[in-house]
Amino acid sequence: MQPRGAGALSQTPGADHPAPGGIHRRRRKTDPRRIPLSDFLMPSMGADMDSGTLVEWKVKPGDRVKKGQVIAAVETSKAVLDVEVFQDGVVEKFYVEEGTEVDVGAPLALIGDGSGAQAPEIATETETSPEPETTTEPETIPEPETTPEPESTPEPVATPVARTPEHSDRIPASPAARRAAREAGLTLADLQGSGPDGAIVLRDLPDPQPSRPDSRGGAAFDRGQMRATIAAAMSRAKREIPHYYLATTVDLHAAEQWLTHYNEQQPPNSRLLMSALFMKATALALARYSDLNGHYGKDGFKPAPQINLGMAVHLRGGGLVAPAILETDKLPLPALMHQLRDLVGRARSGGLRASEMAGGTATVTALGDRGVDTVYGVIYPPQVAMIGIGRARRRPLAVNDGIAVRLAVDLSLAADHRVCDGHLGALFLNEIERLLQQPEAL
């Protein structure tokens, strides 16, 4: 969020000499209790994102919003994401209508104290517009190009306000189905979902008319676009990041015993999976070895202030996304398990938040359910580490002076050699192993 014209707004025209166009809005900036005007910008939801399409406004001009509230849905090449606002205030006006493709960093809406969203104030400003022709004082307005902007308030506000009531509640739908419905001119509320939790999927849409051309030259789910996006990010990773790889085998006997005992005392919907222990142990290890948790940019590496561990999720239509669980290290295991299930479900049916896509500080990729013992990931820039989890299976292990068949898993690390060396990477994997040997402490 960036302040709009802070320098110009801090200078108030004299009472006898209104600003050009009769705009008196500047005067409200003299009251320190007022909420400053700020632009709500199109966020970047990944290093591979240049633009997004505004699918839906979840608020209207005049609505009061709170920090963290979802106010819009934006479609990227991978998914439709819910976008939160990061300040309290009132939606003054929209700059962008639904269905518009917008570059990252471009303003979407104006957030303020509500004065600009009130129709009487706009009318008052319009009535005084003829006066500036005879009473202009250029010396008091160093940036005149910023003052006419509120004049445009009536135009962008009119269209979004006229939305139908069903838009206020988000209808679960896969990104492919949402895109196909929009291209076909269909309303999601008129469709019956057959996907997970009643989500609308591609098969729920009526067959397209043969005469309707597809501007993108393919099915509604553009798998080619998804693969192109992944290709761009992974090519950048291999081109810019000097990877090094490490792997180790972890004995899961203690974790398995503890998990079995814990789940025996829980109802089915509250039981834990081994993946929750993997995520929590990884997050705690990242907290100790912070050189693996953060982003590498033009100014070098910056460790992240919190642990937002991403999880690579395979999409049924093809491709993958890697949303993050915020502050993973601080979550108790039951809450972490709940968020894991919720994240995977929303990734596949639609409804991920922008903060979950853009906030990851390291990522886990787990392919054990696909039957592979070991996976070596490619780091997702600007992150500096990717942790791989293979299949947990029983195998012979050396235990004390003998051989025992125990549940074990291969863990791997792909790390950025610009930030750390293999010595630190080895310590990190050893820390995960140590934590998994004491599951009751997680």
DOPAKOL-76063 format. One record per residue (C-alpha): residue number from 1; y, z, x. Coordinates in nm, 2 decimals. Example, Ala and Ser with C-alpha at 12.3 -4.5 7.8 and 13.67 -1.06 7.14 Angstrom:
PT  1  -0.45  0.78  1.23
PT  2  -0.11  0.71  1.37
***
This chain:
PT  1  0.00  0.00  0.00
PT  2  0.33  -0.10  0.15
PT  3  0.68  0.01  0.03
PT  4  0.88  -0.27  -0.11
PT  5  1.23  -0.32  0.04
PT  6  1.26  0.04  0.14
PT  7  1.58  -0.03  0.34
PT  8  1.76  -0.21  0.06
PT  9  1.65  0.04  -0.21
PT  10  1.79  0.33  -0.02
PT  11  2.15  0.19  -0.06
PT  12  2.29  0.24  -0.40
PT  13  2.57  0.01  -0.52
PT  14  2.89  0.18  -0.65
PT  15  2.91  0.28  -1.01
PT  16  3.19  0.02  -1.07
PT  17  3.02  -0.26  -0.89
PT  18  2.66  -0.33  -1.00
PT  19  2.42  -0.52  -0.78
PT  20  2.39  -0.90  -0.83
PT  21  2.21  -0.98  -1.16
PT  22  2.31  -0.65  -1.31
PT  23  2.02  -0.47  -1.15
PT  24  2.07  -0.09  -1.15
PT  25  1.71  -0.01  -1.05
PT  26  1.82  0.09  -0.70
PT  27  2.00  0.40  -0.84
PT  28  1.67  0.57  -0.92
PT  29  1.59  0.59  -0.55
PT  30  1.85  0.85  -0.50
PT  31  1.64  1.10  -0.69
PT  32  1.38  1.24  -0.44
PT  33  1.15  1.34  -0.72
PT  34  1.10  0.98  -0.81
PT  35  0.78  0.80  -0.70
PT  36  0.88  0.52  -0.45
PT  37  0.80  0.16  -0.54
PT  38  0.49  0.03  -0.37
PT  39  0.30  -0.29  -0.38
PT  40  -0.07  -0.27  -0.46
PT  41  -0.22  -0.52  -0.22
PT  42  -0.54  -0.73  -0.22
PT  43  -0.76  -0.52  0.01
PT  44  -0.98  -0.65  0.28
PT  45  -1.34  -0.57  0.19
PT  46  -1.50  -0.69  0.51
PT  47  -1.43  -0.87  0.83
PT  48  -1.55  -1.19  0.67
PT  49  -1.31  -1.18  0.37
PT  50  -1.00  -1.39  0.37
PT  51  -0.93  -1.39  -0.01
PT  52  -1.07  -1.27  -0.34
PT  53  -1.04  -1.36  -0.71
PT  54  -0.89  -1.11  -0.95
PT  55  -1.15  -1.10  -1.22
PT  56  -1.02  -0.82  -1.44
PT  57  -0.73  -0.58  -1.48
PT  58  -0.86  -0.24  -1.59
PT  59  -0.51  -0.11  -1.67
PT  60  -0.19  -0.25  -1.82
PT  61  0.18  -0.22  -1.73
PT  62  0.30  0.13  -1.83
PT  63  -0.03  0.30  -1.76
PT  64  -0.02  0.61  -1.54
PT  65  -0.28  0.60  -1.26
PT  66  -0.42  0.85  -1.01
PT  67  -0.53  0.81  -0.65
PT  68  -0.88  0.68  -0.64
PT  69  -0.88  0.54  -0.99
PT  70  -1.03  0.19  -1.04
PT  71  -0.76  -0.04  -1.17
PT  72  -0.90  -0.39  -1.10
PT  73  -1.22  -0.59  -1.04
PT  74  -1.21  -0.85  -0.76
PT  75  -1.48  -1.11  -0.68
PT  76  -1.56  -1.19  -0.32
PT  77  -1.82  -1.43  -0.18
PT  78  -2.08  -1.15  -0.20
PT  79  -2.01  -0.95  -0.51
PT  80  -1.76  -0.84  -0.78
PT  81  -1.60  -0.51  -0.66
PT  82  -1.41  -0.24  -0.84
PT  83  -1.08  -0.18  -0.65
PT  84  -0.91  0.16  -0.65
PT  85  -0.54  0.25  -0.62
PT  86  -0.45  0.49  -0.34
PT  87  -0.14  0.67  -0.48
PT  88  -0.04  0.84  -0.80
PT  89  0.21  0.66  -1.02
PT  90  0.27  0.42  -1.30
PT  91  0.18  0.05  -1.31
PT  92  0.53  -0.12  -1.33
PT  93  0.41  -0.48  -1.35
PT  94  0.15  -0.73  -1.25
PT  95  0.22  -1.01  -1.00
PT  96  -0.12  -1.18  -1.05
PT  97  -0.31  -1.29  -1.36
PT  98  -0.68  -1.26  -1.41
PT  99  -0.88  -1.55  -1.26
PT  100  -0.63  -1.60  -0.97
PT  101  -0.76  -1.63  -0.62
PT  102  -0.54  -1.42  -0.39
PT  103  -0.52  -1.39  -0.01
PT  104  -0.60  -1.05  0.15
PT  105  -0.28  -0.85  0.19
PT  106  -0.10  -1.03  -0.09
PT  107  0.06  -0.81  -0.36
PT  108  -0.13  -0.77  -0.69
PT  109  0.08  -0.52  -0.88
PT  110  0.38  -0.29  -0.84
PT  111  0.33  0.09  -0.86
PT  112  0.63  0.32  -0.92
PT  113  0.75  0.59  -1.15
PT  114  0.74  0.39  -1.48
PT  115  1.10  0.29  -1.51
PT  116  1.03  -0.07  -1.44
PT  117  0.76  -0.09  -1.71
PT  118  0.99  0.02  -1.99
PT  119  1.13  -0.26  -2.21
PT  120  1.47  -0.09  -2.29
PT  121  1.55  -0.07  -1.92
PT  122  1.48  -0.44  -1.87
PT  123  1.70  -0.53  -2.16
PT  124  1.99  -0.32  -2.03
PT  125  1.97  -0.50  -1.69
PT  126  1.98  -0.84  -1.86
PT  127  2.29  -0.75  -2.06
PT  128  2.49  -0.68  -1.75
PT  129  2.39  -1.00  -1.57
PT  130  2.72  -1.19  -1.61
PT  131  2.93  -0.93  -1.43
PT  132  2.83  -0.99  -1.07
PT  133  3.01  -1.33  -1.06
PT  134  3.35  -1.15  -1.03
PT  135  3.25  -0.82  -0.86
PT  136  3.01  -0.90  -0.58
PT  137  3.03  -0.69  -0.27
PT  138  2.80  -0.85  -0.01
PT  139  2.86  -0.58  0.25
PT  140  2.68  -0.32  0.04
PT  141  2.36  -0.53  0.00
PT  142  2.22  -0.62  0.34
PT  143  1.90  -0.77  0.19
PT  144  2.01  -0.95  -0.13
PT  145  1.68  -1.14  -0.15
PT  146  1.49  -0.83  -0.25
PT  147  1.70  -0.74  -0.55
PT  148  1.63  -1.03  -0.79
PT  149  1.25  -0.95  -0.79
PT  150  1.27  -0.70  -1.09
PT  151  1.42  -0.99  -1.30
PT  152  1.08  -1.15  -1.30
PT  153  0.92  -0.85  -1.47
PT  154  0.89  -1.01  -1.82
PT  155  0.70  -1.32  -1.70
PT  156  0.40  -1.16  -1.52
PT  157  0.37  -0.87  -1.76
PT  158  0.33  -1.07  -2.08
PT  159  0.00  -1.24  -2.01
PT  160  -0.22  -0.95  -1.88
PT  161  -0.10  -0.72  -2.16
PT  162  -0.26  -0.94  -2.42
PT  163  -0.61  -0.87  -2.31
PT  164  -0.87  -0.81  -2.57
PT  165  -1.00  -0.45  -2.62
PT  166  -1.34  -0.52  -2.48
PT  167  -1.20  -0.56  -2.13
PT  168  -1.12  -0.19  -2.10
PT  169  -1.49  -0.10  -2.06
PT  170  -1.67  -0.27  -1.77
PT  171  -1.97  -0.46  -1.88
PT  172  -2.25  -0.44  -1.61
PT  173  -2.34  -0.79  -1.48
PT  174  -2.46  -0.94  -1.16
PT  175  -2.20  -1.12  -0.95
PT  176  -2.38  -1.46  -1.02
PT  177  -2.38  -1.40  -1.39
PT  178  -2.02  -1.29  -1.40
PT  179  -1.91  -1.60  -1.20
PT  180  -2.11  -1.83  -1.42
PT  181  -1.98  -1.68  -1.74
PT  182  -1.62  -1.72  -1.63
PT  183  -1.68  -2.09  -1.52
PT  184  -1.84  -2.16  -1.86
PT  185  -1.56  -1.99  -2.05
PT  186  -1.80  -1.72  -2.19
PT  187  -1.71  -1.36  -2.27
PT  188  -1.96  -1.10  -2.13
PT  189  -1.92  -0.89  -2.44
PT  190  -2.09  -1.17  -2.64
PT  191  -2.40  -1.17  -2.42
PT  192  -2.71  -0.95  -2.43
PT  193  -2.82  -0.82  -2.09
PT  194  -3.18  -0.81  -1.98
PT  195  -3.13  -0.69  -1.63
PT  196  -3.15  -0.33  -1.48
PT  197  -2.98  -0.08  -1.71
PT  198  -2.89  -0.37  -1.95
PT  199  -2.69  -0.56  -1.69
PT  200  -2.63  -0.93  -1.77
PT  201  -2.81  -1.16  -1.53
PT  202  -2.82  -1.54  -1.50
PT  203  -3.11  -1.59  -1.74
PT  204  -2.90  -1.42  -2.02
PT  205  -2.64  -1.71  -2.01
PT  206  -2.70  -2.01  -2.24
PT  207  -2.80  -2.33  -2.07
PT  208  -2.50  -2.52  -1.94
PT  209  -2.39  -2.84  -2.11
PT  210  -2.51  -3.14  -1.90
PT  211  -2.16  -3.30  -1.94
PT  212  -1.98  -3.01  -1.78
PT  213  -1.93  -3.08  -1.41
PT  214  -1.98  -2.80  -1.16
PT  215  -1.68  -2.80  -0.93
PT  216  -1.88  -2.63  -0.66
PT  217  -2.17  -2.86  -0.68
PT  218  -2.45  -2.61  -0.75
PT  219  -2.59  -2.34  -0.96
PT  220  -2.36  -2.06  -1.09
PT  221  -2.49  -1.83  -0.81
PT  222  -2.36  -2.01  -0.50
PT  223  -2.62  -1.91  -0.25
PT  224  -2.48  -2.15  0.00
PT  225  -2.14  -1.97  -0.01
PT  226  -2.32  -1.64  0.04
PT  227  -2.51  -1.77  0.34
PT  228  -2.19  -1.93  0.48
PT  229  -2.01  -1.59  0.46
PT  230  -2.30  -1.41  0.63
PT  231  -2.32  -1.69  0.89
PT  232  -1.95  -1.65  0.98
PT  233  -1.98  -1.27  1.02
PT  234  -2.30  -1.28  1.22
PT  235  -2.18  -1.56  1.44
PT  236  -1.87  -1.36  1.51
PT  237  -2.08  -1.06  1.59
PT  238  -2.30  -1.25  1.84
PT  239  -2.00  -1.43  1.99
PT  240  -1.78  -1.12  2.04
PT  241  -2.01  -0.82  2.06
PT  242  -2.22  -0.76  2.37
PT  243  -2.52  -0.61  2.20
PT  244  -2.78  -0.38  2.36
PT  245  -3.09  -0.26  2.19
PT  246  -3.31  0.05  2.20
PT  247  -3.61  0.16  2.00
PT  248  -3.83  0.47  1.97
PT  249  -4.12  0.59  1.75
PT  250  -4.06  0.91  1.55
PT  251  -4.34  1.14  1.43
PT  252  -4.27  1.21  1.06
PT  253  -4.54  1.48  1.01
PT  254  -4.29  1.77  0.97
PT  255  -4.06  1.56  0.74
PT  256  -4.36  1.45  0.53
PT  257  -4.49  1.80  0.48
PT  258  -4.14  1.94  0.39
PT  259  -4.08  1.65  0.15
PT  260  -4.41  1.70  -0.03
PT  261  -4.34  2.07  -0.07
PT  262  -3.99  2.00  -0.20
PT  263  -4.09  1.73  -0.45
PT  264  -4.36  1.95  -0.59
PT  265  -4.09  2.18  -0.73
PT  266  -3.87  1.91  -0.87
PT  267  -3.88  1.70  -1.19
PT  268  -3.96  1.33  -1.12
PT  269  -3.59  1.21  -1.15
PT  270  -3.48  1.47  -0.89
PT  271  -3.74  1.40  -0.62
PT  272  -3.64  1.28  -0.28
PT  273  -3.75  0.97  -0.08
PT  274  -3.79  0.96  0.29
PT  275  -3.49  0.72  0.30
PT  276  -3.26  1.01  0.21
PT  277  -3.38  1.21  0.52
PT  278  -3.33  0.90  0.74
PT  279  -2.97  0.85  0.61
PT  280  -2.87  1.22  0.65
PT  281  -3.02  1.25  1.00
PT  282  -2.85  0.93  1.11
PT  283  -2.51  1.05  0.97
PT  284  -2.54  1.39  1.14
PT  285  -2.63  1.22  1.47
PT  286  -2.32  0.99  1.43
PT  287  -2.11  1.30  1.39
PT  288  -2.23  1.43  1.72
PT  289  -2.21  1.09  1.90
PT  290  -1.88  0.96  1.76
PT  291  -1.86  0.66  2.01
PT  292  -2.11  0.49  1.77
PT  293  -1.91  0.56  1.46
PT  294  -1.59  0.36  1.42
PT  295  -1.43  0.01  1.45
PT  296  -1.35  -0.21  1.75
PT  297  -1.02  -0.41  1.70
PT  298  -0.75  -0.58  1.91
PT  299  -0.65  -0.24  2.06
PT  300  -1.01  -0.15  2.15
PT  301  -1.24  0.11  1.99
PT  302  -1.11  0.37  1.75
PT  303  -1.36  0.64  1.63
PT  304  -1.35  0.69  1.26
PT  305  -1.24  1.03  1.12
PT  306  -1.54  1.05  0.88
PT  307  -1.89  0.92  0.85
PT  308  -1.92  0.64  0.60
PT  309  -2.28  0.52  0.65
PT  310  -2.35  0.17  0.51
PT  311  -2.68  0.06  0.37
PT  312  -2.79  -0.31  0.38
PT  313  -2.90  -0.40  0.03
PT  314  -3.10  -0.72  -0.04
PT  315  -2.97  -0.91  -0.35
PT  316  -3.23  -1.06  -0.58
PT  317  -3.04  -1.39  -0.59
PT  318  -3.04  -1.41  -0.21
PT  319  -2.82  -1.27  0.06
PT  320  -2.72  -0.91  0.12
PT  321  -2.43  -0.66  0.10
PT  322  -2.38  -0.34  0.30
PT  323  -2.18  -0.09  0.09
PT  324  -2.12  0.26  0.24
PT  325  -2.18  0.61  0.12
PT  326  -1.85  0.79  0.19
PT  327  -1.88  1.11  0.40
PT  328  -2.25  1.08  0.42
PT  329  -2.29  1.37  0.66
PT  330  -2.14  1.62  0.42
PT  331  -2.36  1.54  0.12
PT  332  -2.66  1.76  0.04
PT  333  -2.99  1.57  0.02
PT  334  -3.01  1.57  -0.37
PT  335  -2.65  1.42  -0.39
PT  336  -2.73  1.17  -0.12
PT  337  -3.04  1.06  -0.29
PT  338  -2.85  1.01  -0.62
PT  339  -2.58  0.81  -0.44
PT  340  -2.84  0.59  -0.27
PT  341  -3.00  0.50  -0.60
PT  342  -2.67  0.45  -0.77
PT  343  -2.54  0.23  -0.48
PT  344  -2.85  0.00  -0.48
PT  345  -2.83  -0.03  -0.85
PT  346  -2.46  -0.12  -0.86
PT  347  -2.50  -0.36  -0.56
PT  348  -2.76  -0.56  -0.76
PT  349  -2.60  -0.54  -1.11
PT  350  -2.23  -0.54  -1.02
PT  351  -1.98  -0.26  -0.99
PT  352  -1.94  -0.18  -0.62
PT  353  -1.60  -0.04  -0.52
PT  354  -1.38  -0.19  -0.26
PT  355  -1.37  0.14  -0.06
PT  356  -1.75  0.12  -0.04
PT  357  -1.75  -0.23  0.10
PT  358  -1.45  -0.18  0.34
PT  359  -1.50  0.18  0.45
PT  360  -1.83  0.15  0.64
PT  361  -1.82  0.30  0.99
PT  362  -2.19  0.22  1.09
PT  363  -2.47  0.06  0.90
PT  364  -2.84  0.12  0.84
PT  365  -3.08  -0.17  0.78
PT  366  -3.43  -0.07  0.65
PT  367  -3.70  -0.33  0.61
PT  368  -4.00  -0.10  0.59
PT  369  -4.07  -0.20  0.23
PT  370  -4.11  -0.56  0.35
PT  371  -4.39  -0.45  0.58
PT  372  -4.23  -0.48  0.92
PT  373  -4.27  -0.21  1.18
PT  374  -3.95  -0.26  1.37
PT  375  -3.62  -0.43  1.29
PT  376  -3.34  -0.51  1.54
PT  377  -3.01  -0.55  1.35
PT  378  -2.70  -0.75  1.42
PT  379  -2.38  -0.53  1.43
PT  380  -2.15  -0.60  1.14
PT  381  -1.79  -0.63  1.29
PT  382  -1.57  -0.44  1.33
PT  383  -1.84  -0.17  1.34
PT  384  -2.01  -0.09  1.67
PT  385  -2.36  0.02  1.57
PT  386  -2.65  -0.09  1.35
PT  387  -2.95  0.14  1.30
PT  388  -3.28  -0.01  1.21
PT  389  -3.56  0.16  1.02
PT  390  -3.90  0.01  1.01
PT  391  -4.21  0.08  0.80
PT  392  -4.33  0.44  0.79
PT  393  -4.71  0.42  0.83
PT  394  -4.99  0.62  0.97
PT  395  -5.08  0.56  1.33
PT  396  -5.25  0.75  1.61
PT  397  -5.01  0.97  1.81
PT  398  -5.05  1.19  2.11
PT  399  -5.01  1.55  1.98
PT  400  -5.03  1.83  2.24
PT  401  -5.35  1.75  2.43
PT  402  -5.51  1.54  2.16
PT  403  -5.48  1.24  1.93
PT  404  -5.38  1.28  1.56
PT  405  -5.32  1.02  1.29
PT  406  -4.98  1.09  1.15
PT  407  -4.70  0.92  0.95
PT  408  -4.46  0.77  1.20
PT  409  -4.17  0.52  1.20
PT  410  -3.99  0.30  1.45
PT  411  -3.62  0.35  1.48
PT  412  -3.39  0.10  1.66
PT  413  -3.03  0.09  1.76
PT  414  -2.81  -0.21  1.82
PT  415  -2.49  -0.09  1.99
PT  416  -2.17  -0.24  2.13
PT  417  -2.18  -0.24  2.51
PT  418  -1.80  -0.25  2.52
PT  419  -1.79  0.10  2.37
PT  420  -2.09  0.28  2.52
PT  421  -2.39  0.24  2.74
PT  422  -2.77  0.28  2.69
PT  423  -2.76  0.64  2.80
PT  424  -2.55  0.75  2.50
PT  425  -2.76  0.52  2.27
PT  426  -3.08  0.70  2.39
PT  427  -2.93  1.04  2.32
PT  428  -2.83  0.93  1.98
PT  429  -3.18  0.81  1.88
PT  430  -3.32  1.14  2.03
PT  431  -3.08  1.33  1.81
PT  432  -3.21  1.16  1.50
PT  433  -3.57  1.24  1.60
PT  434  -3.48  1.60  1.66
PT  435  -3.32  1.63  1.32
PT  436  -3.62  1.48  1.15
PT  437  -3.84  1.74  1.31
PT  438  -3.63  2.01  1.13
PT  439  -3.60  1.86  0.78
PT  440  -3.52  2.20  0.62
PT  441  -3.19  2.20  0.82
PT  442  -3.08  1.87  0.67
***
